[in-house]
């Protein structure tokens, strides 16, 4: 499992992104994963205030694990 960065929670499911000039989400190569939507929103507002650009918060809505095959 990858190591988390300070204040990051791997598996937290909340991310901050901005859109590029083309309108697509412009992800970081290693997006920072927040433990709560509130934490991600706080970061999005901080980045907006810092850069003057809009940022968006996305949260995981579903997770599908690999199916476990039973042996007879």
C-alpha positions as CSV (number, residue, x, y, z in Angstrom):
1,X,0.0,0.0,0.0
2,X,1.3,3.5,-0.8
3,X,2.4,5.7,2.0
4,X,0.2,8.7,2.8
5,X,1.4,12.2,3.0
6,X,0.9,14.5,6.0
7,X,-2.8,14.8,6.7
8,X,-3.7,12.5,3.8
9,X,-5.9,9.4,4.2
10,X,-5.5,6.7,1.6
11,X,-9.0,5.3,1.0
12,X,-10.7,8.5,2.2
13,X,-12.4,9.0,-1.1
14,X,-12.5,12.8,-1.4
15,X,-10.4,14.7,-3.9
16,X,-9.8,18.3,-5.1
17,X,-9.3,19.0,-8.8
18,X,-9.4,21.9,-11.2
19,X,-10.4,21.9,-14.8
20,X,-8.0,22.8,-17.5
21,X,-8.8,25.4,-20.3
22,X,-10.3,22.5,-22.3
23,X,-12.9,21.8,-19.6
24,X,-11.5,18.5,-18.6
25,X,-10.5,17.7,-15.0
26,X,-6.8,18.3,-14.7
27,X,-5.6,15.7,-12.2
28,X,-2.3,15.7,-10.4
29,X,-0.2,12.6,-11.0
30,X,-0.5,11.8,-7.3
31,X,-3.9,13.3,-6.2
32,X,-4.2,14.1,-2.5
33,X,-6.9,12.0,-0.9
34,X,-8.9,13.6,1.9
35,X,-10.6,11.8,4.8
36,X,-13.8,13.9,4.6
37,X,-15.7,16.1,2.2
38,X,-15.2,19.0,4.7
39,X,-11.4,18.6,4.6
40,X,-11.4,18.5,0.8
41,X,-13.7,21.6,0.6
42,X,-11.4,23.5,3.0
43,X,-8.5,22.7,0.7
44,X,-10.4,23.7,-2.4
45,X,-11.2,27.1,-0.9
46,X,-7.6,27.5,0.2
47,X,-6.4,26.8,-3.3
48,X,-9.0,29.1,-4.8
49,X,-8.0,31.9,-2.5
50,X,-4.3,31.3,-3.3
51,X,-4.6,31.1,-7.0
52,X,-7.9,32.9,-7.9
53,X,-8.9,29.9,-9.9
54,X,-11.9,27.6,-9.3
55,X,-11.4,24.2,-7.7
56,X,-13.9,21.3,-7.4
57,X,-14.4,18.5,-4.8
58,X,-15.2,15.0,-5.9
59,X,-16.1,12.1,-3.6
60,X,-16.1,8.4,-4.3
61,X,-19.7,7.2,-4.5
62,X,-19.1,3.5,-5.0
63,X,-16.3,0.9,-4.7
64,X,-16.3,-2.5,-6.3
65,X,-13.9,-5.1,-5.0
66,X,-12.6,-7.9,-7.0
67,X,-15.0,-10.9,-6.8
68,X,-13.8,-13.8,-4.6
69,X,-14.1,-17.1,-6.3
70,X,-15.0,-20.0,-4.1
71,X,-13.3,-23.4,-4.7
72,X,-15.3,-26.6,-4.5
